[in-house]
Amino acid sequence: MAVKKDTKKDTIKNKAMLAYGVIQLGSKVVSAVALVAIAVGFCSLKKESNFFNECVEEIKATGSPTADSVRFCTGG
């Protein structure tokens, strides 16, 4: 009878370790996906920043002050 109890304990322990491993792997996948989403967001922000800077420089080239150029490019 002692052998069956040890086998049940081992089975429960193995299932617990498997569940722990799956949870750990899942959390790492979620973290990786979140980092990719952040990186893509930064790329988009960089493009928007470049567009804004080009707009300001273009308006300043017409002789407008910097403050007026910024106001124009932000839609104000």
N, C-alpha and C positions, 0 to 999 in steps of 0.2 A: 504494500500500500504506500510506503514512503516514496517509491519510485514515481508513482502517478502524481503525487503532490509536487515533487521536484520538477517533473515534466510540465505541469500546469504553470508553475512559477516561471519556468524558463520561457514558455510560450507567451505568457503575459509580458514578461520582461522584453522579449524580442519584439512583440507588437508595439510596446511603448517606445522602444528605441527606434523602430521603423517610423512611427508617427513623429517622433522628435526630429528625425532626419528629414522627413518630408516637409515639416513645418520650417525647418532651417533653410532648406533649399527654396521653398516658396517665398520666404522673406527676402532672400538674396535676389530672386528673380524680380520681385516687386521693387526692390531698391534699384536694381539695374534699369528697369523700365522708367522709374522716376528720374534717374540721372539723365537718361536719353531725352526725356521730355524737357527737362531743364535746359539741356544743351541746344535742343532745337529752338526753344524759346529765346535763348541768347542770340542765335543766328538771326532770327527774325528781328530782334531788337537792334542788332548791329546794322542791318540793312536800313531800318527806319531811321536810325541815327545818321547814317551816311546821307540819306535822302534829305533829311532836315538840314544838315550842314551845307549841302550843295545849294539848297533853297536859300539859306541865309546869305551865303557868299554871292549868289546870283543877284539877290535884291540889293545887297550892299554895293555891288558893282555899278548899280544904276545911280548911286550917290545918296541913297537913304542911310540914315544913321542905323547903328546896330540894333537898338531897341525897336525901331520901326520894322526892321527886317525880321526880327524874331517874332514880333506881333503878327506880321503878315503871314509868316510861315506856320504859325500855330493856329491860324484861322481867325485871329482877332481883329 
